[in-house]
Amino acid sequence: MSDDRLAVAFLGTFESLRMGPTFARGRRDERSGHVRSLTISSSLVVAQVRGPEDPRAFRARIAVRAFGASEWAALEEAMASEARFAASLLGGRMPDGIADVFAAAGLSLVPLSLDEVAMDCSCERWPMPCVHLAATCYAVARSFQEDPFGAFTWRGRGRDELLVHLRELRSAHAVAASSSGSGAAGGHGAGSSVGGYGAGSSAGARTDEPAGSGEDLGEVDHFWGSAGPAAVPVGGRPGAVSRPDALLDQLDPPPLAEAGRPIVEVLRPAYRALPDE
């Protein structure tokens, strides 16, 4: 699902209400800049909207269910199985085929029906959704086009956390492949070597820090690029990844390890030391 199709799918849910005049007005207000702020956090979108005839700004809110830990674990495992998903996300793009990953888990990244959504506005006008909520819908759709991570955040997984988890899983897959490959080739145990490198330990359960990286959370934020707190103002597409070691994360890691660390993590300090060009 491209960024545009994600926005279209989201708007389709609300435009199915067939409240043409309300949504036409909301679209004009959003394009005119009347959505003064938009914040996306886990399960909740909040906007301050002041139309040309409003005496003050009103607070519009749209809520969905944030997915649970087990649901996200299954989704991340599926995404980590293909390098193209991680590569697209690292480049600030919504991966093609991401909708199929969610559908296979019985989920949807954007709400597919109004039964999945709760809305309110401090204007308390009836019927709902009011023009402020309509304008907020178009602002959310635009934000998804500019930053696809907003859709993940709304469903309960922020940018930094998602990318770190994908990195951990791909590293764990590389270590597991190294261990199984060394056993099949030479019949050795976990302590045998492959091409001069130790096969390493088997992949363990995911922790809050990247597996075997030795980095603290501050270094992880620097590595992935800070996205701020869990609820952040929306605006601006993340730039393309230009870190010297970005190539290590966008290619399938080789099934090699040294002392239990994936070979990409052993090589990462050398790549980071390369001068920027």
Buried (B, 14 or more C-beta within 10 A) or exposed (E): BBBEBBBBBBBEBBBEBEBEEBBEBBBBBBEEEBBEBBEBBBBBBBBBBBBEEBEEBBBBBBBBBBBEEEBBBBBBBBBBEBBEBBBBBBBBBBBEEBBEBBEEBEBBBBBBEEEEBEBBBBBEEEEBBBBBBBBBBBBBBBBBBBBBBBBBBBBBBBBBBBBBBBBBBBBBBBBBBBBEBBBEEEEBEBEBBBEEBBBBBEBEEBEEBBBBBEBEEEEBBEBBBEBEEEBBEBEEBBEEBEBBBBEBBBEEBBBBBBEBBBBBBBBBEEBEEEEEE
